[in-house]
Amino acid sequence: MRYFNSFFFVFLLLISCSHQQDTGQVHPQYFSLTEFFNQEIARLDSQSLYLYRTVRIGSKVSETIDSTPEWKEEFSLFQDCDINKPELVSDYSVDSVIQGNERHYLYENISATNRVSNIHVYWKNNSLPELIEITVKEKNYFKDEEFVYSYQPSLAIGVMGTRKNLTSEENEFEILSEIRKK
């Protein structure tokens, strides 16, 4: 019986080691936009803030105030651009410049198969990036679009771009949302 207990213990140990479950989590190879903006949503939700929004479409300009911003909606475009996906692991090159307390990372699409053309992330002196800029391009027979999404933590969210489709002229637009304390 003593040998059976020892054998049984070794058997259980081997089974537990060999049947580790794959959690499906992939360690981010690139700066994780999803993770960063989830943290920003939580951080900004805990503060009393509003958005002063200026929208320009062509020559028309309008201004609004959003007193209860939905941060998840505000950052959804940014999170949709996250390139930490197994199928994109070899589609981007990474270039970095580090000088003193300043860091700059550029993720550039080298395969030209993804709509996210590049991502710039700039840091200066702290743990939050000072600026995140994402360029998205989509061109086919029906449309030609280029957008730049930018975010300066606690300061502003910007979206600007040009859009042209088969039936219309090129349209330029810009949305600037300044983050202000109540």
ABEGO torsion letter per residue (X at the ends): XAAAAAAAAAAAAAAAAAABBBAGBBBBABBBAAAAAAAAAAAAAABBBBBBBBBBBEABBBBBBBABBBAAAAAAAAAAABABBAAAAAABBBBBBBBEABBBBBBBBAAGABABABBBBBBBGBABBABBBBBBBBBBAABBBBBBBBBBBGABBBBBBBBBBAABBBBBBBBBBBBBBX
